[in-house]
Amino acid sequence: MTLPDLIPTLQLSIGPVILISGIGLLLLSMTNRFGRIIDRSRHLARELRAGEPRDLRLTQELQILARRARIMRAAIALSGISVLLAAVLIIDLFIGSLLLLPVATSIAIVFSLCLASLIASLVLFIRDINLSLKALWLEIPEHVHEMK
């Protein structure tokens, strides 16, 4: 295989590489949120141990945080799977090009799985954002709720 034969494959692989970069930024944001959830959970757990063991607000917030942590863990895993599938897509492109194999179907399947994983990850990310607002309402005085 010569360089002119390889150039179209390199051009085709730019799309998945950009996808990997974009998902990487999304993963950075998700891991930061996950870290904050864990830190806040630890803080509230210490507060609960030090204070009234039946503090309803703290207990409710800890329950929400535990749920958010599970959701973010799943979102991060799905984003990671999406990156992995994008990398497999690039390898698929090169194997098809180098070995002159018909890989159009496998490329379509891997690309679809990559995007499905990304979409599921984003849905979970949005779910976490909504849950974080629910936890916020537990902290804000009741009269402020009426202003929303």
N, C-alpha and C positions, 0 to 999 in steps of 0.2 A: 504494500500500500504506500502510495506517495503522499506528500504533503498536500497537493491540490485535492486528492481524494479525501483527506481527513478534514479539510477546512469546513465543508458543510456540516459535518458532525460536530465540530467545535462550535459552530454558529448555533446549531440546534441545542447544544447543552448549556448555552448562556441562560435560557429561560429557567431551567431547574436550579441553576446556581444562584440566580437572583431570588428565586423562591426560598432557597436555603437561607440566604442573607436576611430576607424579610422575616421568616419564621424565627431566625436567631434573635432578632430584636424583640419579637413577641415573647419568646422564651425568657429573655432578660427581664422584661416587664413582669411576666408571670412569676418568675423566681423571686423577684423583689417583693411582690405582693405576698407570696407564700411565706417569705421570711418575716414580713411584718405580722402576718397572721400568727405564726409560731411565737414571735416575741410578745405579742399582745396576750396570747393564751397563757404564756408563762407568767406574765405580770399579773393577770387576773387570778390565776391559780394561787400565786403567793398571797395576793390580797384576800382571797377567800379563806386561805388557811389561817391568816393572821386575824381576820375579823369574824363576823357572824357567819357560822357555817351554813345557815339557811338564807343567805342573802339572795333573794329571788332574781334581782337584776343581774348580779354577777353570774349566777348559774345559767340564766337565759343567754347571756352574752357568750359564755363559754360554750354552750351548746351550739350557738350559731357559728362561733369560730371553729369548732370541731368539724362542723358540716362544711364550712368554707375551705378548711384545710384539705378535706377529702376531695372536694370539687376541684380545687387548684391542683392537687396531686394528679388527678385524672386529666385535667387540661394540659398540664406539663407533659405527661406521658403521651398524650395524643399529638401534641406538637412535636415531641421527639420522634414519634413514629412517622409523622409527616416529613420531617427532615430526612430520616432514614430512607423513606420511600423515594424522595427526590434524588437522593444519592444513588439508589438502585436504578432509578430512571436514567441517570447519566451513564451508569455502567451498561445498562441495557442498550442505550444508543451506541456506545462504543463497540460493544460486542457485535451488535447487528452490523455495524459499519465494517469492522475488521474481518469478521467471518462471513460477511455477505448473507446473513440470515434474515428471514422475514420476521421482524420483531414488532410490526405495527400493532398487532393485537395486544401483545404483552405491554408495550409502551402505553397504550390507551388504558389498560387495566391498572397498571401501576400509577399512572397519572391520576386516574379517577379515585383510586384509594388514597393517594396523597392528599388530594383536595378534600375528600370526604373526612379524612382524619383532621385536617386543618379546620374545616367547618365545625365539626363536633367540638374541637378544642375551643374555638371562638364562642360557640354557644355556652359552653361551661364557663368561660371567662366572663361573659355577660351575666350569667347566673350568679357568679361570685360578686360582681359589682352590685347587683340587686340585693343580695344578702348582706353586703356591707352596709347598705343603707338601712336595712332592717335593724342591724346592730346599733347603728347610730341613733335611731329613734328611741332605743332603750336608754340612752345616755342624756338625751335632750329633755328638758322639762316639758311637762304636758301642755302648757299654754303655747309653746312654740309649735307644737304639732298642728294646732288649729290654724296657723298662719300659712301652712303649705298648700 
